[in-house]
Amino acid sequence: MWWLYLSLVWWCGTVAVAAPGISKWVCPEIAEEPVVECNCDVPHTLRCTGDKTALDIIGQKLLSLNSSISVSLLDCTIQNVSTISGPLLEGIALKGLVISSGEIKEIHGMAFGKLAAPLKALGLPSNKLVTVPTHALRFLSGLNRLDLSTNKLRKLESQNFKGLENLSYIDLSNNEILRIAPNTFSHLLHLRVLRLQNNRLTVSALFTLNTLYSIEDLDLSSNYLDGPLDSQTLPNIPFLQNLQLSHNSFSSIKMGALEGLPNLQTLSLHGNQIDVLEDHAFLYLSNLKQLNLSSNRIVAVSGASLDHLKNLIELDLSSNFLRAVAADLLTPLQNLRILRLDDNEISIVSSDAFKMGILLERLTLRENPLNCDCNLMDFAYWLSNSTIPKEDKKSVVCATPPSLENGILIEIPSNELQCGHQEPLLSPLNMPVRAHIHLRSFSFDGSKIVLEWYVEEEAIPYTCDALFVYEEDGSKEVLLESNPLKCNSSNLKDPRLLDVTVPNSFELSLGNRYRFCVVLLESATRSDELSLALGCSDVLPLLPNAPHKRAKPSPTAPTIQTTFTSDGTLTVNVDVNRSENCEVHLALFQTKGALYQKKVMKCRNDRYIFENLDEDVYTLCINLLKPNNNRDFKNDQKTQCVRVTKQQSTQMIQGGSLALIFALGSIGVFLIFAVQKCFQKSRVGRSQCFISSEEERPHHNRYVKLQATTKV
């Protein structure tokens, strides 16, 4: 009822200051315990609580008041009342009336027929009305504001607001509205604000809003709106300025969405399921100033997606799955002043992202896994010299490399933002290395990497600390990710053998070369001092060398059929033999391992189409999940992946049906790899320790840094 309090400020402000010769307004004394009790917290406003006789008592008292202490607003909370009958407050002149009991189901047709002056605002919130009290409202032709929120309304009929042509504000939120009859609002030519949030409206019900000729503010949040947001989702509402679509289930934004809203200035899509913004999605929204896309499933935003938003001032993309900030995100947004990117997966900010002449006043990047290497120097310089608030600057915190973890970017000297082997060396002064770890075997079945390590006796007992993955980039190696590792040697059958599964294996790119390093914390045998046990593999090509294990038959195993045509259209047909409620998660990866698009489908859906795919080869992964487990691929079913190629015939995946293909291919790759390793061994001695001997240390010194940066 915030609107009512705003109205009070205006109403009461016009009469609260006494004119010369007129005495100050005094709150009328109305109290007959336990029947009724009243008080005043705002001039000319009376708030009362009581039982079913309270309104009669209040009416008699108000009739006896002289004009100097007249009441403009009466707000009554009455108990044990389900029906309002007969004329209320006969002869009383009020500007505003609010009646609530939590139980009112019926209002007599003459309830408001004997009020002395035209009522401007009527509130009947928090009751149990199942229909709009049309007959009772017919006497209120001067009504400007109507609040029917938090009732049990299920539908709106075309005659519900007949005779109320002066209405400018209607609140119908928190009801159970499923249907709106055509022309329900057609005669309300002065209607400016319509609240319909938290009802049960579907997209098909919105076409009846086409008669909202003068509406400026529309709230449709928390309804049952789903599917793509496109040019036909809402009808033409030419004067609409503010639109709330939060907490629905929209899945994407199509090109030219909301075409019929040319004057829209504020759009909120917070808390939907949007994972794709098509190019030119906001083609017809050139007047938009505020756009909220937070708490969705957006992986990437191209400049073309936000094109035409030249007047946008505030953009909120927090709580999505963005991985990088590139220049094309900001290029079309020349008037942007506020950018919120908190709680994403951003590790990279391109050097030219903030060099487009945009004068940001706010930038928030909290809860992002920023990789603070040399590629972040330009952003760090811009951030240090920007005029954004200090608290925003300090929200930019490093996640990697380990030596800079939790470091505030603007406080890190530029010479510490290094790439690959250029990272400064740190001496292992406080955590001596007493033992080493050697990689015994590397197993990759096409979707999962398993490393088997041999731990020297001197390291036992130990606990696991971290796993680091480095990717070969030309002549150097770049830290790709670091993951906490949990284990305890006392729980292992043979503590000398440690099996480690690499998290997010499916994100690594086939054919690229990686080095894997593991860090253990071991308790020295002669004291309680902790020291490190460290080990790294050789640089290994990521190629399958182990056959897929054939999955046991399962009634829940999903089947996918894919067709990838030459025009860049990938059709995915999903068949899930599961009757209970579940979700199918599809992820499409580019050849370099970057996530291109992610889609969440209900198990009852059987088809999804990826369009406009430029590359010839992609990796498609599927996982079967229970609802509300949206952010990972590690729950109910093992992730299954397949490579799809343009112009190829249909492929099938079911459980472990690719096992034979992978196995045959893996044998060939394994033989080549084995022969290659034999030749290497004949020339170079095996060295997989994390810390080499003194004479070898210069060749592997870039990893020494982990000794002093591993958390204890």
N, C-alpha and C positions, 0 to 999 in steps of 0.2 A: 504494500500500500504506500510505497514511497511517493507516488504521484499525488496522493492525497495531502501529504505533508507539504509538498511544494506548493500546492494550491492554497494551503492555509497561510503560508508566508505572504502570499499576494493578497488574499482576502483580508486577513487580519491586519496587514500592514496599512490598508486603506482606512482603517477605523481605529487602530491602536493608539495613534497620537491624538490626544484630546485637543479640540479646537478651543480658542479662548472662550471662557465662560462655561465650558462643558466639563463636568467632573470626570475623573479617571474611571475607566471601566472596572467593575468589581465582579468577581466570579460569584454567580448565584449559589446560595446554599441549598442544596437538595440532598437530603439524607433521611431515610426512614429504614433503619436497620431492622431486620436483615433483608428488607425488600429491595432497596435501591441505595446506591452510594455514588456520588459524582465528585469530580475535581476538574480543575482547569490548569493545563500546562502551557497553553498558548492563549493570548487574549481572544475573546469572542468564540472560544472553543470549549465545549463541555463534553467530558468523557465520563460515561456512566456504566456501572455494572449492576445487574439485578435479576429478578425472576420475571415471570410472564406478566406481572402487573406493573413492571417498572416503567414501560412506555406511557401508560395512562397517568401514573403519578408525575412523571417528568413533564408531560403535556400540560397538566393542570398548573404546575409550578411556573412553566414558561409563559403561560397566558397571563399570569399575575405580574410579570416583570414589566417595568417601564422601559422606554426605548433606550435609555442611557446604559442599560446593562443587557442589551439584546444579545442573543447567541446566533452566530453565523453557521457554525458546524456542530452537529450532534453526533457523537460516536458512541454507540451502545453495544455492549456485550451482554446478551441476555441468556439465561440458562433455562433448560427444560422447556424449550419452545420449538415445536416442529412446524407450526402453521402461524402465519401472520394474517389475522382476519380483521375485517371492518376498516373504516377510515382511521389512519394513524395521525396523531398530533394535529387534530383538527384545528384550523385557525392559526397555526404556528407558521411564522415566516422563517425559512431556513435556506441557506445557500448550499449546504452540504449535509448529507445524512448517510451514516454507515451503521448497518445492523448485522450483527453476526452472533450466532449461537452454537454453530457446529452441528445443528440438528434441523434447521429449517428446510423443509421439503416443498412447501406450498405457500404461495402468497396470494391473498384474495385480490380480485380485480379492482376493488375500490380502496386498496390499502393506502395509496398515495393521492387519492382523489380530492381530499379536503385540505391540503396544505394551502396556506394563505398566499404564498409567493412562489413563482416558478423555481423549482429546484435546479441547481446547476451541476451538482455532482452527487451520484448515488453509488454506494458501495454495499454489496451483498456477498462479501467474500467468506470463505471457510464455512460453507453450509453444505446442504445435500440436495440442492436443486438439480433436477434431472432435465428440466426444460427451461428456456428463457421465459420469465414471467411477462409475456407480451401484453396481456390484458391489464396488468397493473401498471405497466410502463406507458400506456397510451395517454395518460394524463400529464406526462412529463415532456411536453414538446420543447421546452427550453433547455432540456438536459444537455450538458456539454461533455461530461465524463461518466462512464459506466464501468464498474468493477464487478465482474461475476467470476473472479478467479477462485480456484480451489473448491469447485463444486463437483457435480456428477453429470454434467452436460455431455451428451453423446452425439448430438447432431444439431446443426443450425438450419432453421427453416427460412424460407424467403420472406415471411411476414414477421419474423422475430423483432425487427427494429423499426417496424412501420410507425410513422409519425414522429420519429426521433431524428429529423433531418439536421439538427444542430450538433449532433455528436461529433466530437473531434478526437476522442480517446476511448478505446474499448479494450478492456483486459479480460481475456478468456483463457488465461494460462492455467495449467494444472487442473485440467478437466479430462474427459475421456472422449473428446470429439473425434469421430471417425469420418463424418461427412458434412459438407457445406453445400447447401442447395444453391442452384444458380440464382443470381440476382439478390442474394442475401444482403449485400452491401451496396447495391446499385444506386439506391436513393440517398445514400449518405455522402453528399457532395462535399462536406466539410471534414470528413474523417482524415486525420493525419497520422494517428498512431494505432496500430493493431497488434495486440499481444496474443499469440497462439502457441507459445512454447509449452512443452511437456503435455502434448496431447497424443493422439494416435493417427495422425494424418499421414497418408501415403502420397507419393508423387501424383498419382491419378486424381487425387482430390483437389489439387492446386489449381486446376484450370478454372474453377469457379471464382478465383480471385481476379479474374479479368475485368471486373467492374470496380476495382479499387482505383478510380481515376485520380484521386487527390492524395492518396496515401504517401507518406514520406518515411515512415519508420515501421518495419514489419519484422516480427520475431517468430520464426518457425523452428527454433532450436528444440532438441530433444523430442523429435517426432519419429515416425517410421519411414523417413525419406531415404531411399537407397538407389543403387545403380549409378550410372555416369551423370554428372552435372553437365547439361548441354543447353543448347539454345531454346529447347522446348520445355525445360523443367518448370519454368515459371512463365506465365503469360506476360504480355506487355503491361508494365506499370510505369508509365513515363516519368512520374515525379518522385519515384522511390529513391531515397538517399541512403538509408541505413537498412541493411539486411542481415539478420542473424540466422545462420544455418548450422550452428554448432551442435555437436553430439547427435548427429544422424549417422547414416551408413553410406554416404556417397563414396564411390570407389575410384573415380577419376574425374578430371575436368577436361571436357572436350573443347576443340577449337570453336571459338565464338560463343562460349557459354554465356547464359544470361543475356542474350542479345536484346531482349526487350526492356532492359534497365539502363538506359543511356546516361542517366543522371546519378547513378549509384556512387556514393562516396565512401561508405564503410561496408566491408564484407567480412563476416566471420565464418570460417569453416573449421574451427577448432574441434578436435575430437571426432573426426570422421575416419574413414578407412582409405583415404586417397593415397594412391601410390604412383599415379601418372599425371603429369601436367602436359597436355599436348601443346605443340607449337601454336602460338597465337590463341591461347586459351582465353585471354582477356581482351580479345580484339575489339569488343564494343564497350569496354569499361574504361575509357580514357580519362574519365573524371574521378576515378577511384583514388582515395587518399590513404585509406587504412585497409590492409589485407592481413587477416589472421589465418594461417595455415598450420598452426601448431598442433602437436599430438596427432599426426597422421602417419603414413608409411612411405613418405617421399624419400627416394634414394638420390635423385639428382634433379636439378632445375637448370634448364638451359636458358640462354638469353632470349631465345625466340618464345619461350613459354611466357615470359613476363613482358614481352614486347607490348607496346601501346600503353604501358602504365607510366607515362611520363610525368604524371602529377602525383604519383604515389609518395607519401611521406613516411609511412610506418609499415614495415613488413615483419611478420612474426613467423619464423620457420622452426621454432624450438620443438624439441621432442619429436624428431623425425629420424631418418637414417642417412642423412647427408654425410658424405665422406670427404668432400673437398669444397673449398671456396675458390671459384674461378672468376676471372674478369667478366666473362659473359653473363654471370648472374647479375652484376651491378650495372653493366653498360647501359641498358635502357632506362635505368631508374635515376635519372639525373637530379631529381628533387628529393631523393630519399634522405631522411634525417635519422630514423630509428631502425635498427636492424637487430633482430633477436635470433640467435643461433644456438642457444643453450641446449644441452642434452641431445646431441647428435653423435655421429661417429667421425667427426672431422679430424683428420690427422694432417691435412695439407692445406695451406693457404698459398695460392699462386702469387708470384712476385709482383704481378701487375693487377692484382684483385682490387686494391684500394688506391690506384693511381689514375682514376678516371675523372678526377675533379669533383667527386662527390663529397660534400661537407657533412659527414655524419655527426650527430649530436649524441647518439647512444649506440653502442655496440656491445652485445653480451655474448660470450663464448664459453660459459661455464659448462663443466661436465662433458668435455670433448677430449679424445685421446691424441692431443697434438704431438707431432713428432718434431721436436725442436732441433733441426739440423740447419745446415747452411742455406737450405732453400727457404728458410723462414726469416732470413736477415732483412729483406725488404719490408716484410710485414712488421717485424719488430721495430724497425726504424720509423715506419709510418705510425705505429701505435704509440711510440714514445713521444712523438711530436704532434699527435692529434689533440683536439680540444675536448674529447669525450671525457666524462667524469673519471676520477681516479679509481672508484670502485669498479667501473667497467674495465679499465686497463688491468686491474689486478685479477679480474676474472679469467684472464687468458693464462692458463697454467699448462706446463709441459707434462706429458705422460712418458715420453721416450725422448732420448736414450736414458738408460737407468741413472746415469750420473746427474741428469737434470730433472729427474722425476719430482713432481710437485713444485718445481721452480716457477716463479712468476716471470713470464717472458721479458717484460720490460726491465727486470732487475738482473738479467743474465748478460754478461759482457759479450759483445759480438764475436770475439775470438773463440768463445766456447761453443758457438753454433757451428759445428763441424759436420762434415759428411764422410762416411766410410772410414778409411784408414787414417784420415786426418784428425780423428778424435784425439785429444790430448791424453797422455798416459797417466795413470794414477798408480802410485806405489802401494803394494799390499802390506802396509805397515801393521794394521791392527788385526788382520785375520790371516794368519799364516796358512799355507797350503801344505798339508801333510800327506795327501794321497791324490791319485789321479783316477780318471774314469775313461774307459775305452769303449768305442762303439763296436759291438759284436756283429750286429745285423741290422739291415735297413729293409723294411717291408712296406711296399705300396701296392695296393690292389686296385688303384684307380680312383678311390674315394677316401681312403684312410691310410695315414702313415703311422707305422709302429716302429719304434726304435728300441733295440735291445742293447743295454749298456752292461759292461762288466765293471764292477766297483772293486778296487783294491782293498785288501783286508784291513789296511791301516785306517780306512774311512769308516769302518763299521764300529759302532752303530751310527746311523745317520738319519736325517730327515730331509725330504726334498724341499727345494726352495724356489727354483725358477727354471724355465725353458726359454731359450732365445733362438729366434730364427733369423738368419742373415740371407740376403739374396745377392747373388753375384751381379754386379752392374759394371760391365767392362772390366777395367783393371782393379776395381775396388769392390768391396762388399758393404752393403747397406743393411742396417738393422731394420728388419721388416716388422717384427712384433716380439713382445716379451709377455710370457704368461706365467702366473704363479703355479707352482707345482706342489701337490700335497701327497706325501707318503711317509711311511715310517718303517725302517728296516726291520723292526721287531715284529711287524705284521707280515713279513715276506717269508715264503718257504725257504728260499735261498737268497739271503740279502746281497750276495755278490752279483746276482742277475736282476736287473731293473728294467722292466718294460714300460715305455712311455709312449702314449698315443698323442700325436701332435694335434692340438685343438685347431679347428677351422681349416683342416687339410684341404677341403674342397675349394678354398679361396686361393690356394697356390696354383701357379700356372704350369701346366704340363710342358715339359721340355726345358724349363728354366732350371738354373743351378742354385742350390741352397746349401748352407752350412747350419747344422743344428748343435746347440751348446746347452749343456745341462749343468746346473749348480746345486750341490748338496751342502748341507750344514752337518758337519760331523763333530762329535765330542771327542776331544783328545783322550788317549788312553791313560795318561798320567795326571790329568787335571780336569777341571770342569770347563776349561776354556773352549770356546767354539772356534772352529776353523773351517776352511772351505775345502770341498772336494770338487774339482772342476774338470770338465771334459768337453771336447768338440769333435764333431765328425769332420771328414774331408768335405770339400765342396762336391755335392752329389747332384747329378741330373735327376729331375723329378720324372721318372718313367716307371710304369708298372713293372714290378718284378715278382709279384705274388698273385696267384689266381684268386678270383673272388670266391668266397665261401658260399656254397649253394644254400640258400635260405630254406628253412623248413616250410612246408606248405602252411599257409595261414589264411584264415578267412578274411583277414583285414588287409592283406597285401594289395596295394594299389596297382592298377595297370594303366600304363600311359601309351597312347598311340600318337606319334608326331608326324606331321607332314610339313616340310620346309620348301616352299616354292621359290622360283627364281625371282619373283617380284618382291621378295623380302617378307613374305607372310608365313609365320610359323603357327600352325594349328595344332593344338594339344587337346586330345580327347582323353578324359580321365574316367576310369571305371573302378569304383571302390566297392568291394563287396562287404559293406558295413551298414548295419541298420541303425546303430546308435548315432547320437549327435557327434560330429567331428568336423575337422577342417583339413583341407589339402593345401599345403604351402608349395608354390612353384617359384623357383628362382632361376633366372636366365643370366649366365655369366659370359662375358666376352672372352676372347682367346687369351688375353693377358691376365685373366682372373678377376677383372673388375665386375662387380654386380651391375648388370644392365637394367634389370627390372625384376620386381618381386610381386607375386600375386597370391592372395589368400582367397580360397574358394570353399564354399560349403560342399560337403560330400555329396549332396544331392545334385550339384551342378556337374555337367559332364564335358564341358568344352570351354577353352579359353584361347584367344587369338592374340599373338604378338605381331604387331604390324611395323612396317618401315624399318626392317632390320638391314643394316648396311653391310655387315661382315658376312663372310661365307660360312664361317664355322662358329658355333656357340656351344656352351655346355648347359644342359637343362637338368636341374635337380628337383626332386620331389620328396616331400616328407608328409606323413600323416600325423596330425596333432589333435589333441583335445582342445576345445575352445579355450580362449584366454591365454594361450601359450604362443604368442605371435612373434616373439623376437628372436627365436633361435630355431635350430634344426636338430635338436638333441633329445626330443621327448619320446613320443610313443613308438615311432618306427625309425629304423635306420635310414639315413638319407640315401637315396638312390639317384645316380646321375647318368646321363648319356650325352654324347656329343652328337649334334645335329648339323647337317651340311646341306647347303642349298641344292635343289634339283635332285635330291636323292629320294629314293622310294621310302615308303612307310617303315618306321621302326617300332619295335615292341619292347617294353620293359615290364617284367613282372617278377617281383621279389628278386631272385638272383639269376634271372634268365640270361644275362649277359656273361655269366661266369665262364662258359666255354669259350666265347670269343676272346674275352680278356686273357684267359689262360693260354690259348694258343699264341696270341700276340705277345704275352709276357714271356713265354719261353724263348722266342726269338730275341726279344730285347735283352733278356737276362743273359743269353749266350754271348751276345755282342758286348754287353757290359762286363761280363766275367773275363772275356779275352782281353778287353781293354785294360782292366784292372791288373791282369797278369803282367802285361807289358809295363804298366806303371810300377808294379812292385819290383820288377827286375831293375828299374832305374832309380826308384826313390823308396827309401825305407818307410815302413808304416809308421805314421805319427798322427795319432788322433787325440792326444792329450790336450787339455785346455791350456796348460802351462807347459811350454817346452823346456828342455834343458837350457842351461846358460848359453851354450854356444849356438842353440837354435832359436833363442828367444827373439832376436831381431826379425825373424821371418813371420812371427805370429803375434807381434806386440800389440796389435789393435784390440785384442781381446782381454789384455791384462786389466783393463778398466773395470771389468765386472767384479774383480776381487774386492774392491773398496766400495762398490756401490750396491752390492746385494744387501737386501734388508735382513736383519737378524731379529 
